[in-house]
């Protein structure tokens, strides 16, 4: 009865949850109940072994997958979105828009949040977009350093990411802000969001000028 109760509680929020493992589990529970009422405990031992060794592990695995889909609104793209572990500012800016299918807006808001995050970390308020990124990540006099800037490689990395930040503003954020851009591909949207998340994480890893 305890196992049957737990199974009922586990699936009650998922609607009509049917699977082979659940059918096997219920079948073996039925036989155990039948043999127990007859006092034939030896006959139900194999059913008990099947429940513990096979039915329950398979049921839990299928239930977990079903619950993930249910929590994501049945949307496989949302399961993938949540598996990416996006930077918190990117997630906050884009999640509801992505979930509702407003992909262009999700991208724009993510990169707008990235820009504001750079402003906050660098304490620069009078610049925006490309010019902001050029000033903040300048390899000669940076406001945010991505590394110690001691070697040629260090400076190359700083320069490269400066250009990536600048390009993100000019090539991704600005077109989404100034034009009615149509974006219908959730997978391409996720690629844009992952890139924004990478840049935000590099901001986290940066240090202010000495």
C-alpha angles and dihedrals in degrees: 000000000000093000092046090051093050092049090051092050092047095057102032094095095047101065118221100006109179127167139148091252091054091049091050091047093051092045093053091045088054092053092047090052090047095050093041091056088053092048090240098136095161092061093055096051094088091050089051091051091050091051094051099039102036120003101051097045091048092045093050091049094051093042091053092052092047092048091051090054091046093051090049091053091255088295115138090195090060091053088054091045092055093045092061095071093219120199109276095246091051092046093049092048098046113025101087092041092049092047091052092048097251092134100162090050090048090056094045094049091047093054092042087055090049091053092049090048091055089049091051095048095044095039091228113143105162098064134063142185119349096000090051093053093045091054099041097047099035107147094220101044107009124178089203119034119204092196139359091283092220101127138043089254090053091054092045090055091048091049093046094051091044087059091046091052091046092048092048090058097042100037103033114019100038099051090049089052100045103037138045093251117189114216115174102157113093092191093055088046090055090052090055091048093049090052091050089049092052091053092048090051090052088054088055090052094049126099129213122253117281 
